[in-house]
Amino acid sequence: MRKKLVLFLVILSMFALMACSAESGSTDDEKSDIEVVSEMEGDVRVALAGFQLEDGIDPITGVENKGLETFIKEEFQPRYPNIKVSLTQVPWENAQAKQTAMLQSGDADVLYTGGAFATQWYQQGLLKELDELIEGDADFDSSIYLEGVWENSYSTKSPDKSAHFGIPAILGRRVTVYDKELFDQWGVEYLSENPTPEEILEKAKQMTGKNPETGEQNYGVWWDGKSLNLSTFVALTHAFGVTGGEGTLDDPKNIEWNLNSPEMVETFEWLVEASQYPPSDFLNTLGNENFGLESNNIAIYLDGTGASTMGEIKSTGDSSLLERFVPVLNLGPNGEGWVATDPFVMAKDAQDVEASWEVLKFLTGYEAQKHNYENFTYTPTLADADFVTDDDIYMKKAAEIAEVTSATLMDEANPFFGSEMAPAVNGFISKAHNGNAPDIQSYLDDLQKRAEKWSANQ
């Protein structure tokens, strides 16, 4: 009896092994259509600001998503079986300091980071220029990227635009969005496709107060009154023709600043009036929590993303909010605005340059951008992002804006802009909202003197 039992168990084990073998074979078959790109060997250390590494669940939509570790295992390793990729996640809150330290100590080869951080690292000599690698790689095609981003972004090109130090990976979405339902309730004509600052003011003023149908308090406009990158202010400078001066960021000592021009005065006059139409919490980047949702009370959102609306659609499957919250171009004469570009970059002293290039190139390519969009709705930098869903009208509008926008001195890549102008502009907005706006010309004359002193000290 015992012999029969043993024999039965042996046969059962054989069937189990056969089943496992068949299951494993089926997984291999599923991946067999991925061809090996290179047998190159190497170890590459990748430091990523804010990326999700492990699989998880989207806190807004409740939908499962794949982390970068799974993506590397399923998509990169079959193509490059002999390149080992080590991933380190760095929270955005201390990304600049942490990643700077990693570059200085030689602890990272490839990094994903904020555009302004990358620009500063390049100017400090911490990043490798990529042009030689780009030109020597017949498989790399720069035309897959949005031309406006590839040619103009300070986040990936040297200040004189002569060299590439990064590859654009993720765009920020900055589009003007308006609530058709509130416009209808107030009897106000919808925004034009390319609204001017004057049009925004006129219509925001009409829709600030008690809603004539619901009796609830409405606000005509919202923007981030405490923005570190001054995205709305940058869009206004495009609209009013403000350049900030003449010169390039690679030669800050010789910039001829023009911050107290009549055009800049117009920009600040707009801020004075517009600051009366948002909820007071806009001064602390708050007050817009319901925009894009059923209970919204703000008519126009400057530099919106559409994230709340798209998250609600993904969660419920109900796309009716798309009819209500409509995106249009930004405030520049051709729809320009501020376009955030976050790149992948390579450390100047990367331990394995060839392997690091293959990793960097893959993480900024089609498959990676498709993964990032489908799992985390990151905005692609590709000219033909055919994986973007038809209903994602906000992302498509953001791509239109990116194509027509070029960088000026009014950009976060400008050290003076980030360290001096952002606090000055935000401080002015706060005072204007509270009815204490300083004399504009005097305020700008002082800013001009500070800029000239800053350049003299470079």
ZAMARBA-937134 format. One record per residue (C-alpha): residue in one letter; residue number from 1; chain; x, y, z. Coordinates in Angstrom, 2 decimals. Each point is the difference from the previous one (the first is absolute). Example, Ala and Ser with C-alpha at 12.3 -4.5 7.8 and 13.67 -1.06 7.14 Angstrom:
res_n_chain_u_v_w
A_1_A_12.30_-4.50_7.80 .
S_2_A_1.37_3.44_-0.66 .
This chain:
res_n_chain_u_v_w
M_1_A_0.00_0.00_0.00 .
R_2_A_2.85_2.33_0.94 .
K_3_A_1.73_-0.71_-3.33 .
K_4_A_-3.16_0.91_-1.92 .
L_5_A_-0.34_3.22_1.96 .
V_6_A_3.62_0.97_-0.69 .
L_7_A_-0.44_-0.79_-3.69 .
F_8_A_-3.15_2.13_-0.11 .
L_9_A_1.81_2.93_1.61 .
V_10_A_2.90_-0.28_-2.42 .
I_11_A_-2.37_0.07_-2.98 .
L_12_A_-1.86_2.95_1.51 .
S_13_A_3.27_1.90_0.45 .
M_14_A_0.94_-0.67_-3.62 .
F_15_A_-3.30_1.46_-1.20 .
A_16_A_0.55_3.05_2.23 .
L_17_A_3.47_0.53_-1.44 .
M_18_A_-1.35_-0.36_-3.53 .
A_19_A_-2.69_2.57_0.78 .
C_20_A_2.54_2.43_1.41 .
S_21_A_2.24_-0.53_-3.00 .
A_22_A_-2.88_0.65_-2.38 .
E_23_A_-0.98_3.10_1.95 .
S_24_A_3.57_1.29_-0.07 .
G_25_A_0.23_-0.72_-3.70 .
S_26_A_-3.15_1.96_-0.64 .
T_27_A_1.53_3.05_1.74 .
D_28_A_3.11_-0.33_-2.15 .
D_29_A_-2.18_-0.27_-3.10 .
E_30_A_-1.80_3.18_0.98 .
K_31_A_3.35_1.82_0.12 .
S_32_A_1.54_-1.79_-2.98 .
D_33_A_-1.08_2.83_-2.31 .
I_34_A_2.41_2.35_1.80 .
E_35_A_3.27_-0.26_-1.85 .
V_36_A_3.37_0.43_1.65 .
V_37_A_1.34_3.43_-0.91 .
S_38_A_3.48_-0.43_1.43 .
E_39_A_2.10_-2.55_1.89 .
M_40_A_1.94_2.90_1.55 .
E_41_A_1.00_-0.55_3.61 .
G_42_A_-0.11_2.68_2.66 .
D_43_A_-1.31_1.29_3.31 .
V_44_A_-2.02_3.22_0.05 .
R_45_A_-1.20_1.84_3.11 .
V_46_A_-3.15_2.06_-0.57 .
A_47_A_-1.26_2.62_2.48 .
L_48_A_-3.57_1.16_-0.57 .
A_49_A_-1.79_2.95_1.54 .
G_50_A_-3.52_-0.97_1.00 .
F_51_A_-0.41_-3.09_-2.17 .
Q_52_A_-2.03_-2.93_1.35 .
L_53_A_2.23_-3.05_-0.04 .
E_54_A_-2.31_-2.72_1.32 .
D_55_A_-3.39_-1.11_-1.30 .
G_56_A_-2.89_1.66_1.81 .
I_57_A_-3.46_1.52_-0.14 .
D_58_A_-0.75_3.55_-1.14 .
P_59_A_-1.32_1.82_3.11 .
I_60_A_-2.39_2.11_-2.09 .
T_61_A_-1.43_-2.52_-2.45 .
G_62_A_0.54_-3.27_1.88 .
V_63_A_1.46_-1.51_-3.18 .
E_64_A_3.02_-2.32_0.24 .
N_65_A_3.20_1.24_-1.59 .
K_66_A_3.41_-1.48_-0.79 .
G_67_A_3.05_1.53_1.59 .
L_68_A_3.27_0.64_-1.79 .
E_69_A_1.63_-3.13_1.39 .
T_70_A_-2.56_-2.19_-1.74 .
F_71_A_0.32_2.02_-3.20 .
I_72_A_3.80_-0.41_-0.01 .
K_73_A_-0.36_-3.75_0.59 .
E_74_A_-2.62_-0.51_-2.71 .
E_75_A_1.14_2.45_-2.68 .
F_76_A_3.64_0.99_0.46 .
Q_77_A_1.63_-3.24_1.17 .
P_78_A_-1.19_-2.11_-2.97 .
R_79_A_1.57_2.58_-2.33 .
Y_80_A_3.20_0.46_2.02 .
P_81_A_0.40_-3.25_1.97 .
N_82_A_3.54_0.76_1.17 .
I_83_A_-0.50_3.55_1.30 .
K_84_A_-0.80_0.12_3.71 .
V_85_A_-2.15_3.01_0.98 .
S_86_A_-0.09_1.12_3.65 .
L_87_A_-2.83_2.42_0.83 .
T_88_A_-0.10_2.54_2.83 .
Q_89_A_-3.05_2.16_0.70 .
V_90_A_0.48_3.51_1.41 .
P_91_A_-3.02_1.97_1.32 .
W_92_A_-0.62_3.29_-1.82 .
E_93_A_0.18_1.92_3.28 .
N_94_A_3.77_-0.45_0.27 .
A_95_A_0.79_-1.12_-3.55 .
Q_96_A_2.33_2.88_-0.86 .
A_97_A_2.19_-0.37_3.09 .
K_98_A_0.01_-3.81_-0.05 .
Q_99_A_0.71_-0.36_-3.71 .
T_100_A_2.64_2.74_0.09 .
A_101_A_1.79_-1.95_2.70 .
M_102_A_-0.25_-3.20_-2.05 .
L_103_A_1.54_1.73_-3.01 .
Q_104_A_2.82_1.47_2.06 .
S_105_A_0.80_-3.31_1.67 .
G_106_A_-0.29_-2.06_-3.19 .
D_107_A_-2.93_-2.09_1.28 .
A_108_A_-2.27_0.35_-3.06 .
D_109_A_0.49_-0.44_-3.73 .
V_110_A_-3.43_0.98_-1.37 .
L_111_A_-2.52_2.30_1.69 .
Y_112_A_-3.60_1.09_-0.53 .
T_113_A_-0.53_3.43_1.52 .
G_114_A_-1.53_3.46_-0.24 .
G_115_A_0.99_2.15_-2.95 .
A_116_A_1.34_2.88_2.10 .
F_117_A_2.17_-2.40_2.03 .
A_118_A_1.44_-1.49_-3.18 .
T_119_A_0.85_3.45_-1.38 .
Q_120_A_1.87_0.93_3.17 .
W_121_A_1.93_-3.29_0.03 .
Y_122_A_1.06_0.54_-3.59 .
Q_123_A_1.28_3.48_0.81 .
Q_124_A_1.87_-1.46_2.97 .
G_125_A_1.72_-2.53_-2.25 .
L_126_A_-1.69_-3.06_1.54 .
L_127_A_-1.71_-1.34_-3.15 .
K_128_A_1.27_-1.62_-3.17 .
E_129_A_-0.80_1.58_-3.35 .
L_130_A_-1.87_-2.54_-2.13 .
D_131_A_0.55_1.25_-3.56 .
E_132_A_2.84_-2.39_-0.77 .
L_133_A_-2.09_-2.95_1.18 .
I_134_A_-3.03_1.26_-1.96 .
E_135_A_1.95_0.48_-3.21 .
G_136_A_1.74_-3.36_0.36 .
D_137_A_-3.24_-1.95_0.46 .
A_138_A_-1.77_-0.80_-3.26 .
D_139_A_-3.01_-1.31_1.95 .
F_140_A_-0.63_3.28_1.82 .
D_141_A_-2.52_2.26_-1.74 .
S_142_A_-0.52_3.43_1.52 .
S_143_A_-2.96_0.66_-2.29 .
I_144_A_-2.20_-2.18_2.22 .
Y_145_A_-0.07_2.86_2.52 .
L_146_A_-2.11_3.14_-0.21 .
E_147_A_2.14_2.39_-2.02 .
G_148_A_-0.70_2.98_2.22 .
V_149_A_1.19_-1.94_3.04 .
W_150_A_3.02_-1.61_-1.65 .
E_151_A_1.28_3.26_-1.46 .
N_152_A_-0.88_2.53_2.68 .
S_153_A_-0.08_-1.44_3.51 .
Y_154_A_2.61_1.28_2.44 .
S_155_A_-0.68_-3.21_1.92 .
T_156_A_1.82_-2.06_-2.61 .
K_157_A_2.23_2.44_-1.92 .
S_158_A_2.87_2.23_1.03 .
P_159_A_-0.84_3.69_0.55 .
D_160_A_1.50_0.90_-3.38 .
K_161_A_-1.98_-2.89_-1.59 .
S_162_A_3.20_-1.56_-1.41 .
A_163_A_-0.04_-3.30_1.92 .
H_164_A_-2.46_-2.55_1.37 .
F_165_A_0.50_-1.17_3.57 .
G_166_A_-3.38_-1.72_0.42 .
I_167_A_-2.79_-1.78_-1.83 .
P_168_A_-3.57_1.25_0.67 .
A_169_A_-2.04_-2.66_1.80 .
I_170_A_-3.08_1.58_1.58 .
L_171_A_-1.84_3.27_-0.68 .
G_172_A_-1.97_2.04_2.46 .
R_173_A_-3.55_0.79_-1.06 .
R_174_A_-0.81_3.72_0.09 .
V_175_A_-3.22_0.78_-1.84 .
T_176_A_-2.83_2.48_0.58 .
V_177_A_-3.16_-1.89_1.01 .
Y_178_A_-3.48_1.47_0.43 .
D_179_A_-3.27_-1.32_1.43 .
K_180_A_-2.73_0.21_-2.65 .
E_181_A_-2.72_-0.60_2.57 .
L_182_A_0.96_3.11_2.00 .
F_183_A_0.31_2.05_-3.20 .
D_184_A_-3.53_-1.08_-0.94 .
Q_185_A_-1.40_0.79_3.44 .
W_186_A_1.49_3.49_-0.11 .
G_187_A_-0.94_0.54_-3.64 .
V_188_A_3.62_0.70_-1.01 .
E_189_A_1.40_-0.84_-3.43 .
Y_190_A_2.44_-2.93_0.02 .
L_191_A_3.74_0.65_-0.15 .
S_192_A_1.57_0.24_-3.43 .
E_193_A_2.49_-2.67_-1.11 .
N_194_A_2.92_2.34_0.73 .
P_195_A_-1.25_2.38_2.70 .
T_196_A_1.88_3.21_0.70 .
P_197_A_0.70_1.25_3.53 .
E_198_A_-2.60_2.73_-0.60 .
E_199_A_-2.64_-2.59_-0.87 .
I_200_A_0.81_-1.98_3.15 .
L_201_A_-0.40_3.13_2.16 .
E_202_A_-3.25_1.05_-1.61 .
K_203_A_-1.67_-3.38_0.44 .
A_204_A_1.49_-0.77_3.41 .
K_205_A_-1.41_3.26_1.33 .
Q_206_A_-3.50_-0.88_-1.28 .
M_207_A_0.00_-3.36_1.80 .
T_208_A_1.33_1.00_3.43 .
G_209_A_-2.82_0.18_2.55 .
K_210_A_-3.27_-1.78_0.75 .
N_211_A_-0.98_-2.38_-2.76 .
P_212_A_-3.31_1.26_-1.48 .
E_213_A_-1.41_-3.54_-0.22 .
T_214_A_1.40_-1.79_3.06 .
G_215_A_0.59_2.92_2.37 .
E_216_A_3.44_-1.44_0.85 .
Q_217_A_3.20_2.01_0.04 .
N_218_A_1.94_-0.26_-3.26 .
Y_219_A_3.49_1.17_-0.87 .
G_220_A_0.93_1.20_-3.47 .
V_221_A_3.53_-1.36_-0.21 .
W_222_A_2.63_-2.02_1.85 .
W_223_A_3.74_-0.30_-0.38 .
D_224_A_2.80_-0.97_2.36 .
G_225_A_0.81_3.15_1.96 .
K_226_A_3.01_-1.61_1.65 .
S_227_A_1.56_-1.73_-2.98 .
L_228_A_3.73_-0.71_0.08 .
N_229_A_0.21_0.04_-3.80 .
L_230_A_-2.49_2.88_-0.54 .
S_231_A_-1.66_-1.91_-2.84 .
T_232_A_-2.91_2.45_-0.39 .
F_233_A_2.34_2.98_0.20 .
V_234_A_2.18_-1.53_-2.75 .
A_235_A_-3.07_-0.42_-2.21 .
L_236_A_-0.86_3.67_0.61 .
T_237_A_3.49_1.11_-1.02 .
H_238_A_-0.52_-1.78_-3.32 .
A_239_A_-3.36_1.72_-0.38 .
F_240_A_1.31_3.51_0.74 .
G_241_A_3.26_-0.43_-1.91 .
V_242_A_2.30_0.03_3.03 .
T_243_A_3.41_-1.54_-0.65 .
G_244_A_1.65_1.03_3.25 .
G_245_A_3.02_1.30_-1.86 .
E_246_A_2.63_-1.02_-2.50 .
G_247_A_2.70_-2.59_0.46 .
T_248_A_0.43_-3.68_0.76 .
L_249_A_0.15_-2.03_3.18 .
D_250_A_3.49_-1.27_-0.84 .
D_251_A_1.26_3.58_0.38 .
P_252_A_-2.01_1.44_2.90 .
K_253_A_2.49_2.78_0.66 .
N_254_A_-0.84_1.65_-3.32 .
I_255_A_-3.79_-0.31_0.07 .
E_256_A_-1.59_3.37_-0.75 .
W_257_A_-3.05_-0.12_2.26 .
N_258_A_-3.27_1.70_-0.88 .
L_259_A_-2.29_-0.78_2.91 .
N_260_A_-1.54_3.46_0.41 .
S_261_A_-1.29_0.38_-3.55 .
P_262_A_-3.50_1.25_-0.91 .
E_263_A_-0.87_-3.59_-0.98 .
M_264_A_0.95_-1.26_3.45 .
V_265_A_-2.08_2.79_1.56 .
E_266_A_-2.99_-1.31_-2.01 .
T_267_A_0.66_-3.50_1.30 .
F_268_A_-0.05_1.19_3.61 .
E_269_A_-3.12_2.11_-0.60 .
W_270_A_-1.72_-3.16_-1.18 .
L_271_A_1.07_-1.77_3.19 .
V_272_A_-1.49_2.78_2.13 .
E_273_A_-3.46_-0.37_-1.50 .
A_274_A_0.06_-3.77_-0.47 .
S_275_A_0.97_-0.53_3.66 .
Q_276_A_-3.51_1.17_0.99 .
Y_277_A_-1.77_-2.93_-1.64 .
P_278_A_1.41_-3.23_1.56 .
P_279_A_-0.77_-1.39_3.46 .
S_280_A_2.50_1.30_2.58 .
D_281_A_1.50_-3.47_0.42 .
F_282_A_1.62_0.33_-3.44 .
L_283_A_2.80_1.83_1.82 .
N_284_A_0.85_-3.34_1.62 .
T_285_A_-0.54_-2.18_-3.09 .
L_286_A_-3.44_-0.99_1.34 .
G_287_A_-3.64_0.69_-0.75 .
N_288_A_-0.16_-1.98_-3.26 .
E_289_A_-0.68_-3.42_1.50 .
N_290_A_-3.35_-0.46_-1.76 .
F_291_A_0.95_1.33_-3.41 .
G_292_A_-0.68_-2.59_-2.66 .
L_293_A_-2.62_-1.71_2.16 .
E_294_A_-3.78_0.28_0.38 .
S_295_A_0.17_2.41_2.95 .
N_296_A_2.34_2.51_-1.65 .
N_297_A_-0.43_3.73_0.72 .
I_298_A_2.82_1.53_-2.11 .
A_299_A_-0.69_1.17_-3.57 .
I_300_A_3.53_0.10_-1.50 .
Y_301_A_3.09_-1.93_1.06 .
L_302_A_3.31_1.38_-1.30 .
D_303_A_2.75_-2.57_-0.52 .
G_304_A_-2.31_-2.90_0.75 .
T_305_A_0.79_-3.66_-0.62 .
G_306_A_-3.38_-1.67_-0.33 .
A_307_A_1.27_-2.60_2.48 .
S_308_A_-3.07_0.09_2.27 .
T_309_A_-2.37_-0.46_-2.91 .
M_310_A_2.02_-2.81_-1.60 .
G_311_A_0.41_-1.71_3.37 .
E_312_A_-3.75_0.11_0.56 .
I_313_A_-0.64_-1.43_-3.47 .
K_314_A_2.53_-2.79_0.53 .
S_315_A_-1.56_-0.82_3.36 .
T_316_A_-3.69_0.07_-1.00 .
G_317_A_0.02_-0.51_-3.76 .
D_318_A_-2.30_3.03_-0.35 .
S_319_A_1.46_2.41_-2.57 .
S_320_A_-2.73_2.66_0.26 .
L_321_A_2.37_2.39_1.81 .
L_322_A_1.98_0.35_-3.24 .
E_323_A_-2.89_1.96_-1.47 .
R_324_A_0.00_2.34_2.96 .
F_325_A_3.72_0.74_0.55 .
V_326_A_1.51_1.23_-3.25 .
P_327_A_3.72_0.63_-0.65 .
V_328_A_1.26_2.83_-2.21 .
L_329_A_3.45_1.36_-0.79 .
N_330_A_2.10_2.03_2.41 .
L_331_A_0.23_3.81_0.08 .
G_332_A_2.79_0.70_-2.51 .
P_333_A_-0.85_1.46_-3.44 .
N_334_A_0.33_-3.48_-1.52 .
G_335_A_-1.17_-1.85_3.09 .
E_336_A_3.41_-0.04_1.68 .
G_337_A_0.48_-0.59_3.68 .
W_338_A_2.48_-1.53_2.36 .
V_339_A_0.92_-3.55_-0.99 .
A_340_A_1.60_-2.11_2.71 .
T_341_A_2.37_-2.64_-1.39 .
D_342_A_1.49_-2.63_2.27 .
P_343_A_2.91_-1.89_-1.55 .
F_344_A_2.21_-3.02_0.46 .
V_345_A_3.66_1.02_0.24 .
M_346_A_3.35_-1.77_0.33 .
A_347_A_2.66_0.64_2.62 .
K_348_A_3.19_1.45_-1.47 .
D_349_A_1.99_-2.82_1.60 .
A_350_A_-2.42_-2.85_-0.68 .
Q_351_A_1.79_-3.27_0.68 .
D_352_A_-1.19_-1.66_-3.22 .
V_353_A_-0.89_2.61_-2.62 .
E_354_A_-1.13_-2.37_-2.77 .
A_355_A_-2.30_-2.04_2.24 .
S_356_A_-1.27_3.17_1.68 .
W_357_A_-0.89_1.45_-3.41 .
E_358_A_-2.04_-3.10_-0.88 .
V_359_A_-1.91_0.28_3.29 .
L_360_A_-0.53_3.76_-0.35 .
K_361_A_-1.13_-0.38_-3.61 .
F_362_A_-2.46_-2.77_0.90 .
L_363_A_-1.50_1.88_2.96 .
T_364_A_-0.76_2.99_-2.23 .
G_365_A_-1.25_-2.03_-2.97 .
Y_366_A_-3.40_-1.06_-1.23 .
E_367_A_-0.53_-3.09_2.17 .
A_368_A_0.96_1.80_3.23 .
Q_369_A_-2.16_3.04_-0.75 .
K_370_A_-2.93_-2.27_-0.84 .
H_371_A_0.46_-1.81_3.32 .
N_372_A_0.20_3.29_1.92 .
Y_373_A_-3.15_1.33_-1.64 .
E_374_A_-2.09_-3.16_0.37 .
N_375_A_0.96_-0.56_3.63 .
F_376_A_0.51_3.52_1.37 .
T_377_A_-1.45_2.36_-2.68 .
Y_378_A_3.38_1.70_-0.44 .
T_379_A_-0.06_2.32_-2.99 .
P_380_A_2.20_-1.31_-2.85 .
T_381_A_2.56_2.07_-1.87 .
L_382_A_-0.56_-1.91_-3.25 .
A_383_A_-1.22_1.57_-3.22 .
D_384_A_-2.15_-3.05_-0.72 .
A_385_A_-1.24_-1.32_3.34 .
D_386_A_-2.59_-2.32_-1.53 .
F_387_A_-0.65_-1.70_3.35 .
V_388_A_-1.66_3.12_1.45 .
T_389_A_-3.71_-0.74_0.29 .
D_390_A_-2.40_1.86_-2.25 .
D_391_A_-1.79_1.56_2.98 .
D_392_A_3.14_1.50_1.54 .
I_393_A_-0.62_3.47_-1.40 .
Y_394_A_2.18_1.73_2.60 .
M_395_A_3.13_-1.87_-0.91 .
K_396_A_-0.51_0.60_-3.71 .
K_397_A_-0.43_3.72_0.63 .
A_398_A_3.17_0.04_2.10 .
A_399_A_1.91_-1.53_-2.94 .
E_400_A_-1.31_2.80_-2.26 .
I_401_A_1.30_2.59_2.46 .
A_402_A_3.39_-1.72_0.25 .
E_403_A_0.42_0.14_-3.78 .
V_404_A_-0.35_3.79_-0.17 .
T_405_A_1.79_1.05_3.19 .
S_406_A_3.63_1.12_0.11 .
A_407_A_2.04_0.85_3.08 .
T_408_A_0.96_3.54_1.02 .
L_409_A_1.91_1.46_2.95 .
M_410_A_-3.29_-0.31_1.90 .
D_411_A_0.59_-3.67_0.80 .
E_412_A_0.75_-2.08_3.09 .
A_413_A_3.35_-0.93_-1.59 .
N_414_A_1.03_3.62_0.63 .
P_415_A_1.54_0.08_3.53 .
F_416_A_-1.07_3.61_0.58 .
F_417_A_-3.55_-0.83_-1.06 .
G_418_A_-0.29_-2.78_2.57 .
S_419_A_1.83_1.65_2.87 .
E_420_A_-1.17_3.62_-0.32 .
M_421_A_-2.88_0.41_-2.45 .
A_422_A_-2.25_-2.80_1.23 .
P_423_A_-0.13_1.32_3.59 .
A_424_A_-0.40_3.58_-1.30 .
V_425_A_-2.91_-0.85_-2.32 .
N_426_A_-1.77_-2.21_2.56 .
G_427_A_0.45_2.67_2.66 .
F_428_A_-1.50_2.61_-2.31 .
I_429_A_-3.01_-2.25_-0.77 .
S_430_A_-0.63_-0.52_3.72 .
K_431_A_0.07_3.74_0.70 .
A_432_A_-2.23_0.73_-3.01 .
H_433_A_-2.60_-2.57_1.09 .
N_434_A_-0.11_1.62_3.44 .
G_435_A_-0.45_3.49_-1.49 .
N_436_A_3.57_1.17_0.69 .
A_437_A_1.63_-0.17_-3.42 .
P_438_A_3.30_1.93_-0.06 .
D_439_A_0.67_2.65_-2.62 .
I_440_A_0.77_-2.15_-3.02 .
Q_441_A_2.66_2.14_-1.68 .
S_442_A_1.94_0.43_3.25 .
Y_443_A_-0.30_-3.71_0.72 .
L_444_A_1.37_-0.90_-3.42 .
D_445_A_2.75_2.64_0.15 .
D_446_A_1.21_-1.67_3.19 .
L_447_A_-0.17_-3.44_-1.65 .
Q_448_A_2.01_1.35_-2.94 .
K_449_A_2.74_1.27_2.34 .
R_450_A_0.14_-3.36_1.77 .
A_451_A_0.36_-1.80_-3.32 .
E_452_A_2.81_2.30_-1.14 .
K_453_A_1.81_-0.49_3.32 .
W_454_A_-0.46_-3.77_-0.28 .
S_455_A_1.57_-0.04_-3.48 .
A_456_A_2.88_2.20_1.12 .
N_457_A_0.84_-2.55_2.70 .
Q_458_A_0.11_-2.98_-2.37 .
